[in-house]
């Protein structure tokens, strides 16, 4: 399917989704947000796709909300009700990513700002090119973190670093991002997509249902007591054990061969 501000390619079991609004560093316009909802919703349901890479075209990953439409109404003195857009846009997109039943890899090729940072945070893995930078950006325009960053950023880098990033909105370079646990790895820019695809290929060969359930379990356990988490693990383990991949994994171990997982 063709999109205006998104490029979607599927190679084998891996889909690569590229944000494509390069003159604005892939700022999240309403069009792009809607297209991402459509494309990622479809890829999430496509059983042949077992891992997804999210990246940006050009020199940005995503500069966050597209501010280009804000100037005219603000100059006229109009005051925005941003919650309306948030509820229809990011508040659907972020749960779609966070609840994806297959792994997501963010290949961060350039700046990730504001809601663009949130997109990366909602992925399971973040691999940065060595020129990538990160900024919360919100405080520079008098806003608070949204698109899930109030939740995801402290859980990723810890409260102290999250508050520093959110209040100062300084640009964090790729190696510093690695140092605070914001990204899983930093690679030369020219090999970023090979590295991200390589990781996605590896993830796509793993038992997809168990990976999706693992993410869900971690998310749910964050709000539970240990006793509740133990009960939930038992329930979810029944779901994982009902998959063909579980049987294959155990038989492969016993037969001393590599498992061939099908994502079923
Ligand atoms: O309802 C709602 O939408 C509220 C939701 C809010 C969620 C958010 O994400 S709020 C945060 C929004 N994002 C920002 O405030 C970031 C704004 N951009 C920047 O601070 C800088 O551009 C960057 C740090 C991201 C990158 O800096 P740099 O020096 O590498 O690039 P640049 O020259 O500033 O930008 C290049 C072009 O992209 C430039 O256009 P031009 O001058 O070449 O025609 C710039 O205006 C444009 N651009 C960058 N970010 C945005 C943008 N255009 C629209 N919206 C943007 N967010």
Boltz pocket constraint, residues with backbone or C-beta under 6 A from the ligand:
constraints:
  - pocket:
      binder: B
      contacts: [[A, 22], [A, 23], [A, 24], [A, 25], [A, 27], [A, 62], [A, 63], [A, 64], [A, 65], [A, 66], [A, 67], [A, 68], [A, 82], [A, 83], [A, 85], [A, 86], [A, 111], [A, 113], [A, 114], [A, 115], [A, 116], [A, 135], [A, 136], [A, 137], [A, 138], [A, 141], [A, 143], [A, 146], [A, 147]]
      max_distance: 6.0
